[in-house]
Amino acid sequence: MTHTTTQKISFAGLLITTGIVFGDIGTSPLYVFQAITGGGKHISEPFILGALSSVIWTLILLATVKYIFFALNADNKGEGGIFALFALLKEKNYKWIIIPALIGCATLMADGFITPAISISSAVEGVNNIFPDMPVIPIVVVIIVMLFVIQQFGTAAIGKMFGPVMLIWFAFLGYLGFINVSQNWEVLQAFNPYWAYNLVANVDGGFTVLGSVFLCTTGAEALYSDLGHCGKGNIRLSWSFVSGLLVLNYLGQAALCLKPGFQLTGSKTVFYSMVPDYLMPFAVAIATLATIIASQALITGVFTLMNEAIKLKLWTNLRVKYPSDHQGQIYIPFINWFLMVGCLTVIAIFRKSSAMEHTYGLAITIDMVMTSILLCFLLMLKYPKIKYVYVLIFGVFLSIEGVFLLSNLGKVVSGGWFTLILAFSFFGILFLYYKAKQLRTSITEYIPMRNVIPLINDVRDDAEIPYEATNLVFPTRSNSPNKLDLTVFHSLFKKKPRKAGVIWFLHVDILNEPWGVHYSVNEIIDKRCYYVTLQLGFKEEHRIEYMMRKIYCKMIEKGEFDGESIFKSIRGKIEEVDFKFIVLNSRVSTDNHLTPFQRLCVKAYRFVKSTGLKPAEDFGLDKTNVYVDFIPISVTKQVDQDMTEDFENYSQKIYKVSSK
């Protein structure tokens, strides 16, 4: 399956890439120098040139070298992002890699709360340059609510505007930068990294301001995670254009700050101070559109991230919708409304973009560190002969990101606490769910299939047991036709024995590659029992009933079955034979000794499951064809409780009925 035509380098591909990939990093000029200068308070030459030099070299080293050069080459079948790295490394069976992967996911989710709020607020606040008394918060709230409401209808129509609007935005950034740089060419000396060193080493508050400098590279993760949508060629080529205009704008902002007598008046920010009065309405309008596009790109990114987490079994299955004909465009209702509430909460707590700056950057720094660790490890495994070269290179990246992380920790008291609480909460739930899944998987017990076969035959030949269905399908954890999990065995025989024309054991396997559907069928008992392995790419939609019926029809074509119903009265009268799916819902038996941590894992598992789909919806099944069977399981040593018998007498009645 192809993603889009944007995979190949073309003008259309470059335009779409400009709209999709660079929204977040491209709207950073709205608030970066505002945060660096503390609202115009710190504008000495060493401070401004040092901060500008730090911005330039951060974009060069982290955004360009790390992501554009290294990360884009570490794709998983054309897909990028932290879960693509995890999927590649998971094959090597390194258990520790789950920790940085989950931390990365948690911090990106936290960023999903903050980015739309700060980006849209910082743009809309420009309205006060035209109408000083106009309240901004209601406008921001309306835009954010509308943004999340339209997600369910798909963004294909407005998506065509993203590229042209962002192209105008970047051209406007370049224009503003040029007219200000032309009045003070001295800022070009900031390309000398000495100024960045001088800022940290000799300027008061220089180290602290690095947390604000880092805001210039928020959104760099999208250069990697959107690889599957746009292709590395388009991203690299369009970045060479975008990065130049971004740097030009930052040069212009620095030139303005160093202009004699510069100060911020009223509600003006450094960015809007660059704009001539006659262009102010246009500037506010195009900035607002650009931040809406940036927020849209982030929301889409979070949808993609959670969809991959679901397919990799790191989160329970949620309802995933496809609002357009393009399967790559997904909509996850639960995540959509969850993000909307989160964004509105950020606005309610912090109210102004200047206050939100303190919450921003910390989560992304942590995410970048996690990406660097996984990326370095992957490249070391991929190129073992030069692994020490990668250790050295990524040692530099991690050192830079470590400095930014330490600087961002200074924001904890003034707002970073919110980000940490969000990220820690998301990570805690993800990790506990993962441990619960491990606990569940580790205790799965199996019975040899050779012990199951005689029982299936005996039940099938027992005339006193009625047929339950023509085709009875059991999803199974067993990854081999030679064994069957005890939960399925329990459902088949330990209650009322189940009898069917054909019994199917279905094992669904999620591949580490994003696309593709493959299956194989193993015969257990001729025309009575089969084991099916269904392999799905981690981005494929689950349509299990459709797939099972298709497999059944292909087996009819091969002469395996006659395609008739097991029920004589309807043979030849009903076109399709019946399928019934037995979905097993295991419950930890009350006879288990659980540690406090295991109990916490079980509670987290049940909480996460409560947010997801019901078993029938989970497998893409018609509810009328599904029976949910609850099976008790043991995950620890079972209770061994002593009992003392006080009385035993089976020969006499305890009481007598007197007769009159």
C-alpha positions in Angstrom: 0.0 0.0 0.0 1.3 3.4 -0.9 1.1 6.3 1.5 0.9 9.4 -0.7 2.5 10.8 -3.7 4.6 13.0 -1.3 7.1 10.1 -1.0 8.8 11.2 -4.2 10.5 14.5 -4.5 8.2 16.9 -6.5 6.9 20.4 -6.2 3.6 19.1 -4.8 5.5 16.9 -2.4 7.6 19.9 -1.2 4.6 22.1 -0.8 2.7 19.4 1.2 5.7 18.7 3.3 6.1 22.4 4.2 2.5 22.4 5.4 2.6 19.1 7.4 6.1 18.9 8.9 7.3 22.4 9.8 4.2 23.9 11.5 5.5 23.6 15.1 9.1 24.5 14.5 8.0 27.2 12.0 5.8 29.1 14.5 8.5 29.2 17.2 9.6 32.7 16.2 6.4 33.9 17.7 7.6 33.3 21.3 11.3 32.3 21.3 12.8 35.8 21.6 10.0 36.9 23.8 10.9 34.2 26.2 14.7 34.8 25.8 14.4 38.5 26.6 12.0 38.0 29.5 9.4 40.2 27.7 12.1 42.7 26.6 14.0 43.0 29.9 17.3 41.5 28.8 18.6 43.2 25.7 22.4 43.7 26.3 24.6 42.9 23.3 26.4 39.8 24.9 23.0 38.4 26.0 21.2 38.9 22.7 24.1 37.8 20.5 24.8 34.8 22.7 21.2 33.7 22.7 21.0 34.2 18.9 24.2 32.2 18.4 22.7 29.4 20.6 19.5 29.4 18.6 21.4 29.2 15.3 23.7 26.3 16.4 20.8 24.5 18.1 19.0 24.5 14.8 22.2 23.3 13.0 23.3 20.6 15.4 20.0 19.2 16.7 17.4 19.9 14.0 19.7 19.5 10.9 22.5 17.2 11.8 20.7 14.9 14.3 17.3 14.7 12.7 17.7 15.6 9.0 21.0 13.7 8.6 21.0 10.8 11.0 17.4 10.1 12.1 15.9 10.2 8.6 18.1 7.2 7.7 16.8 5.2 10.7 13.4 4.4 9.3 11.2 1.3 9.7 10.0 0.5 6.2 9.6 4.2 5.5 8.1 5.1 8.9 9.8 7.4 11.5 9.3 8.4 15.1 10.1 7.0 18.5 7.9 3.9 18.0 9.5 3.1 14.7 12.9 3.0 16.6 11.3 0.8 19.3 9.9 -1.6 16.7 13.3 -1.9 15.1 15.1 -2.6 18.4 12.3 -4.8 19.7 13.5 -7.5 17.3 16.8 -7.6 19.1 15.1 -8.5 22.4 16.6 -5.7 24.5 14.1 -5.3 27.3 15.3 -1.9 28.5 14.4 -0.1 25.3 10.7 0.0 26.4 11.6 2.6 29.1 12.9 5.3 26.7 10.1 4.5 24.2 7.4 5.0 26.8 9.0 8.1 28.2 9.2 9.5 24.7 5.5 8.7 24.1 4.5 10.2 27.5 6.4 13.5 26.8 4.9 13.8 23.3 1.4 13.4 24.8 2.2 16.2 27.4 3.4 18.3 24.5 0.1 17.7 22.8 -1.6 19.6 25.7 0.7 22.6 25.6 1.6 23.2 21.9 -1.8 24.3 20.6 -2.4 26.4 23.7 0.9 28.4 23.5 1.1 28.6 19.7 -2.5 29.9 19.1 -2.3 32.2 22.2 0.9 33.8 21.1 -0.5 34.5 17.6 -4.0 35.7 18.7 -2.4 38.0 21.4 -1.2 40.1 18.4 -4.9 41.3 18.1 -4.1 43.6 21.1 -1.7 45.5 18.9 -4.7 46.6 16.8 -7.5 46.5 19.5 -5.7 47.0 22.9 -8.8 46.2 25.0 -10.1 43.1 23.2 -10.1 40.0 25.4 -7.9 37.3 23.8 -8.8 34.2 25.8 -12.4 33.7 24.4 -11.0 33.9 20.9 -8.3 31.3 21.7 -10.8 29.0 23.3 -13.2 29.2 20.3 -10.4 28.5 17.9 -9.2 25.5 19.9 -12.7 24.0 20.3 -13.4 24.4 16.6 -10.0 22.8 15.7 -10.8 19.7 17.7 -14.5 19.5 16.6 -13.6 19.4 12.9 -11.2 16.5 13.4 -14.1 14.0 13.2 -15.0 15.3 9.7 -11.4 14.9 8.3 -9.0 17.6 7.3 -8.5 16.5 3.7 -10.3 19.6 2.3 -8.5 22.2 4.5 -5.3 20.2 4.3 -4.8 21.4 0.8 -4.4 24.9 2.2 -1.7 24.0 4.6 1.2 24.1 2.1 0.3 27.5 0.5 -0.4 29.1 3.9 2.8 27.9 5.4 4.7 29.0 2.3 3.3 32.5 2.7 4.1 32.4 6.4 7.8 31.4 5.9 8.2 34.0 3.2 6.7 36.6 5.6 9.2 35.5 8.3 12.0 35.9 5.9 10.8 39.4 4.8 10.5 40.6 8.4 13.9 39.2 9.2 15.5 40.9 6.2 14.1 44.4 6.8 15.4 44.3 10.4 18.8 42.7 9.7 19.4 45.3 7.0 19.3 48.0 9.7 21.9 46.1 11.8 24.3 43.8 10.0 26.3 43.3 13.2 24.0 40.4 14.2 25.7 38.2 11.6 28.6 37.7 14.0 26.3 35.4 16.0 27.2 32.6 13.5 30.5 32.5 15.5 29.8 29.8 18.2 32.0 31.8 20.6 29.0 34.0 21.4 27.0 31.0 22.6 30.0 29.9 24.8 30.3 33.4 26.1 26.6 33.5 27.0 26.9 30.4 29.2 30.3 31.1 30.6 30.3 34.8 31.3 26.8 36.4 31.1 24.6 36.5 34.1 21.5 34.4 33.6 23.1 32.9 30.4 22.7 29.3 31.5 19.1 29.8 32.7 18.1 31.4 29.4 19.1 28.2 27.5 15.7 26.7 28.5 14.1 29.5 26.4 16.6 29.1 23.6 15.6 25.4 23.3 12.1 26.5 22.3 13.5 27.2 18.8 13.8 23.5 18.2 10.4 22.3 19.5 8.8 20.5 16.6 12.1 19.0 15.4 10.8 15.6 16.4 8.2 16.1 13.6 11.0 16.1 11.1 11.4 12.4 12.0 8.0 11.3 13.0 6.4 12.6 9.7 8.8 10.6 7.6 6.1 8.1 6.6 3.9 10.9 5.4 6.3 12.9 3.3 9.5 10.9 2.6 13.1 11.9 3.5 13.8 13.6 0.2 11.0 16.1 0.5 11.8 16.8 4.2 15.5 17.4 3.5 15.0 19.6 0.5 12.2 21.7 2.1 14.1 22.0 5.4 17.0 23.7 3.5 14.5 26.4 2.5 12.6 26.6 5.8 15.7 26.7 8.1 17.2 29.6 6.1 14.1 31.7 6.6 13.8 30.8 10.2 17.4 31.8 10.9 16.9 35.0 9.0 13.8 35.9 11.1 15.8 35.2 14.4 18.6 37.4 13.1 16.0 40.1 12.5 14.5 39.8 16.0 18.0 40.0 17.5 18.8 43.1 15.3 15.6 44.7 16.5 16.4 44.0 20.2 19.9 45.6 19.7 18.4 48.7 18.1 19.2 51.8 20.2 16.3 52.7 22.4 14.3 49.5 21.8 11.7 48.6 24.4 8.5 46.7 24.3 5.4 48.9 24.8 1.9 47.9 25.7 1.1 44.3 24.7 3.7 44.1 22.0 6.0 41.1 21.7 9.4 41.0 20.1 7.9 39.3 17.0 5.1 41.8 16.5 7.5 44.7 17.1 9.1 43.7 13.9 5.9 44.2 11.9 5.2 47.6 10.3 1.9 49.0 11.5 0.3 48.7 8.0 1.0 45.0 8.0 -0.2 44.2 11.5 -3.7 42.9 10.5 -2.1 40.6 7.9 0.6 39.5 10.4 -2.0 38.5 13.0 -4.1 36.7 10.5 -1.3 34.7 8.9 0.3 33.9 12.3 -3.1 32.6 13.6 -3.5 30.4 10.5 0.1 29.2 10.8 -0.4 28.2 14.5 -3.7 26.5 13.7 -1.9 24.4 11.0 0.9 23.7 13.5 -1.6 22.5 16.1 -3.4 20.4 13.5 -0.1 18.8 12.5 0.6 18.0 16.2 -2.9 16.5 16.8 -2.4 14.3 13.7 1.0 13.3 15.1 -0.5 12.3 18.4 -3.2 10.3 16.6 -0.5 8.5 14.6 1.6 8.0 17.8 -1.3 6.4 19.8 -2.3 4.3 16.8 1.2 2.8 16.6 1.2 2.3 20.4 -2.1 0.4 20.1 -0.8 -1.8 17.2 2.4 -2.5 19.2 0.2 -3.6 22.2 1.5 -0.7 24.4 -2.1 0.6 24.8 -5.5 -1.0 24.7 -7.4 -0.8 21.4 -9.3 2.4 20.9 -11.8 3.3 18.2 -9.9 4.5 15.2 -11.8 6.2 12.4 -10.8 7.1 8.8 -12.5 10.3 7.9 -11.2 10.4 4.3 -10.4 7.8 1.7 -6.8 8.1 2.6 -6.1 5.4 5.3 -3.1 7.4 6.6 -5.5 10.1 7.9 -6.9 8.7 11.1 -9.1 10.1 13.9 -9.2 8.7 17.4 -12.2 10.2 19.3 -11.0 9.4 22.8 -7.6 11.0 22.2 -9.2 14.0 20.4 -11.5 15.0 23.2 -8.8 14.2 25.8 -6.4 16.6 24.1 -9.0 19.3 23.8 -9.8 19.1 27.5 -6.0 19.2 28.2 -5.5 22.3 26.0 -8.4 24.2 27.6 -7.0 23.3 31.0 -3.6 24.8 30.1 -5.3 28.0 29.0 -7.4 28.1 32.2 -4.3 27.7 34.4 -1.8 29.9 32.6 -4.0 32.3 30.6 -1.1 34.0 28.7 1.4 32.6 26.3 4.2 34.2 28.3 3.2 32.1 31.3 2.9 29.0 29.2 6.5 29.4 28.0 7.6 28.0 31.4 5.7 24.8 30.8 7.1 24.4 27.3 10.3 22.8 26.3 10.9 20.5 29.3 8.9 17.6 27.9 10.4 17.9 24.4 13.9 18.0 25.8 13.3 14.7 27.6 11.8 13.2 24.4 14.8 14.3 22.4 17.1 12.6 24.9 15.1 9.4 24.6 15.3 9.5 20.8 19.0 10.1 20.9 19.6 7.1 23.2 17.5 4.7 21.0 18.9 6.2 17.7 22.5 5.8 18.9 21.9 2.2 20.0 20.2 1.3 16.7 23.1 2.8 14.6 25.7 1.0 16.8 23.9 -2.3 16.1 23.5 -1.5 12.4 27.1 -0.5 11.9 29.2 -2.4 14.5 32.5 -1.6 12.9 32.1 2.1 13.5 30.0 2.0 16.6 32.5 4.1 18.6 32.1 6.9 16.0 28.3 6.9 16.8 29.0 6.8 20.5 31.2 10.0 20.1 28.7 11.8 17.8 25.6 11.0 20.0 27.7 11.8 23.1 27.9 15.3 21.7 24.1 15.4 21.0 23.3 14.0 24.5 25.7 16.5 26.1 23.9 19.4 24.4 20.5 18.0 25.2 21.6 17.4 28.8 22.6 21.0 29.1 19.2 22.1 27.8 17.5 19.6 30.1 19.3 21.0 33.2 18.5 24.6 32.1 14.8 23.6 31.6 14.6 22.1 35.1 14.9 25.7 36.3 11.3 26.2 34.9 9.8 23.6 37.3 8.7 26.0 39.9 7.3 28.6 37.5 5.3 26.2 35.3 7.4 23.2 34.4 5.7 21.3 37.3 2.6 21.0 35.1 4.6 19.4 32.3 6.3 17.0 34.7 3.0 16.0 36.3 1.5 15.3 32.9 4.5 13.4 31.5 4.9 11.4 34.8 1.2 10.5 34.9 1.2 9.3 31.2 4.4 7.4 31.7 3.1 5.8 34.9 -0.1 4.5 33.2 1.8 3.3 30.1 4.4 1.5 32.2 1.9 -0.1 34.6 -0.2 -1.3 31.6 3.0 -2.7 30.0 4.0 -4.6 33.2 0.4 -5.9 33.6 0.6 -7.2 30.0 3.9 -8.8 30.8 2.4 -10.4 33.9 -0.5 -11.7 31.8 1.8 -13.0 29.1 4.3 -14.6 31.4 1.8 -16.8 33.1 0.0 -18.0 29.9 0.0 -21.7 30.2 -0.4 -24.1 27.3 -1.5 -27.6 26.7 -0.1 -29.7 23.9 -2.5 -29.8 20.9 -2.1 -33.6 20.8 -4.1 -33.7 24.1 -6.8 -31.4 22.7 -7.4 -33.3 19.4 -9.1 -36.4 21.0 -11.4 -34.2 23.0 -12.5 -32.2 20.0 -13.3 -35.5 18.1 -15.2 -37.0 21.1 -17.3 -33.8 21.5 -17.9 -33.7 17.7 -19.0 -37.4 17.7 -21.3 -37.0 20.8 -24.8 -36.9 19.4 -26.2 -35.6 22.7 -24.3 -32.3 22.4 -26.0 -29.8 20.0 -24.0 -27.8 17.5 -23.2 -24.3 18.5 -22.2 -23.0 15.1 -20.9 -24.0 11.7 -17.7 -22.1 12.3 -16.5 -21.4 15.9 -13.5 -19.1 16.1 -11.3 -18.7 19.2 -8.6 -16.0 19.2 -5.6 -17.6 20.9 -2.3 -16.3 22.3 -0.6 -19.5 21.2 1.9 -18.7 18.4 2.2 -22.4 17.4 -0.3 -24.9 16.1 1.3 -27.5 18.4 -0.1 -25.9 21.6 -3.2 -24.2 22.9 -3.6 -21.8 25.8 -5.5 -23.2 28.8 -8.0 -20.3 28.7 -9.2 -21.5 25.3 -9.1 -25.1 26.6 -11.2 -24.0 29.6 -13.8 -22.4 27.4 -14.0 -25.4 25.0 -14.4 -28.2 27.5 -14.5 -27.2 31.2 -18.0 -25.6 31.0 -20.6 -26.9 28.6 -18.5 -28.6 25.8 -18.6 -26.5 22.6 -19.4 -28.3 19.4 -19.1 -26.9 15.9 -18.8 -27.9 12.3 -15.3 -26.4 12.2 -13.3 -25.0 15.1 -10.7 -22.3 14.3 -7.9 -21.2 16.6 -6.9 -17.7 15.4 -3.6 -16.1 16.4 -3.2 -12.4 15.4 0.4 -11.3 15.1 1.3 -7.6 14.8 4.3 -7.1 12.5 7.1 -4.6 13.1 6.5 -3.3 9.6 3.7 -0.8 9.2 1.8 -2.3 6.2 0.8 -5.7 4.9 -1.7 -8.5 5.7 -0.5 -12.1 5.6 -2.0 -15.4 6.8 -1.2 -19.1 7.0 -3.5 -22.1 7.8 -2.4 -25.2 9.6 -4.7 -28.3 9.7 -5.2 -29.7 13.2 -8.1 -32.1 12.2 -9.2 -32.5 8.6 -12.4 -30.6 8.0 -12.9 -30.2 11.8 -10.2 -27.9 13.3 -7.6 -25.4 11.9 -5.1 -23.1 13.3 -4.8 -19.7 11.5 -2.0 -17.2 11.9 -3.0 -13.7 10.8 -0.2 -11.2 10.5 -1.0 -7.5 10.3 1.3 -4.5 9.8 1.1 -2.2 12.9 -0.7 0.4 10.9 -3.3 -2.0 9.3 -6.9 -1.8 10.4 -8.3 -4.9 12.2 -11.2 -6.5 10.3 -11.0 -10.0 11.7 -14.4 -11.3 10.7 -14.0 -10.1 7.1 -10.5 -11.7 6.9 -11.7 -15.0 8.4 -14.6 -15.2 5.9 -12.2 -14.5 3.1 -9.8 -17.3 4.3 -12.9 -19.6 4.5 -14.0 -18.8 1.0 -10.5 -19.4 -0.4 -10.4 -22.8 1.3 -13.8 -23.6 -0.3 -12.2 -22.8 -3.7 -9.4 -25.2 -2.9 -11.9 -28.0 -2.0 -11.2 -28.1 1.8 -14.9 -27.5 2.5 -18.2 -27.8 0.7 -19.3 -24.4 2.2 -22.6 -25.8 3.6 -24.1 -24.9 6.9 -23.9 -27.6 9.7 -27.6 -27.0 10.2 -29.5 -29.1 7.7 -32.7 -27.1 7.8 -31.1 -24.0 6.2 -28.6 -25.6 3.8 -28.9 -24.1 0.4 -31.3 -21.4 1.7 -28.8 -19.1 3.3 -26.0 -17.9 1.1 -23.3 -17.3 3.8 -22.5 -19.9 6.4 -22.5 -18.7 10.0 -19.5 -17.7 12.1 -19.4 -17.4 15.8 -16.5 -15.8 17.7 -15.7 -16.7 21.3 -13.7 -13.7 22.8 -12.1 -14.7 26.0 -12.0 -12.1 28.8 -9.6 -13.4 31.5 -10.0 -12.3 35.1 -7.4 -12.7 37.8 -8.7 -15.4 40.1 -9.5 -14.4 43.7 -7.3 -17.4 44.7 -4.1 -15.4 43.8 -1.5 -13.9 46.1 -0.7 -10.5 44.5 2.0 -8.1 45.7 1.0 -4.4 46.1 2.8 -3.6 42.8 1.0 -6.4 41.0 -2.3 -5.2 42.3 -1.5 -1.7 41.1 -0.6 -3.1 37.7 -3.9 -5.0 37.5 -5.8 -1.8 38.5 -4.0 0.2 35.8 -4.7 -2.5 33.3 -8.4 -2.5 34.0 -8.5 1.4 33.9 -6.7 1.4 30.5 -9.0 -1.3 29.2 -12.1 0.7 30.3 -11.0 3.5 27.9 -10.9 1.1 25.0 -13.2 -0.9 22.8 -15.3 -3.8 24.0 -14.1 -7.2 22.8 -16.4 -7.4 19.9 -15.5 -4.0 18.6 -11.8 -4.7 19.3 -11.8 -7.5 16.7 -14.0 -5.7 14.2 -16.8 -8.2 14.8 -20.5 -8.0 14.5 -21.7 -8.0 18.1 -24.4 -10.6 17.2 -21.7 -13.1 16.3 -19.7 -12.7 19.4 -19.8 -14.4 22.8 -17.6 -13.1 25.6 -16.5 -15.8 27.9 -15.0 -14.9 31.3 -12.2 -17.2 32.3 -10.4 -17.2 35.7 -6.6 -17.1 35.5 -3.8 -17.5 38.0 -0.9 -15.0 37.8 0.8 -16.0 41.1 0.8 -18.8 43.6 -2.7 -19.7 44.5 -4.1 -19.5 48.0 -3.2 -22.5 50.2 -5.6 -22.2 53.1 -5.9 -24.8 55.8 -9.3 -26.2 56.7 -10.3 -28.2 59.7 -13.3 -30.5 59.5 -15.3 -30.5 62.8 -17.9 -33.1 62.0 -18.2 -36.0 59.6 -21.1 -38.6 59.6 -22.6 -39.7 56.4 -24.5 -42.7 57.8 -27.0 -40.9 60.0 -29.3 -38.0 59.5 -28.5 -35.0 61.7 -32.2 -34.5 62.6 -35.4 -36.6 62.5 -38.8 -35.5 61.4 -41.3 -36.5 64.1 -44.6 -38.0 63.1 -47.8 -37.5 64.9 
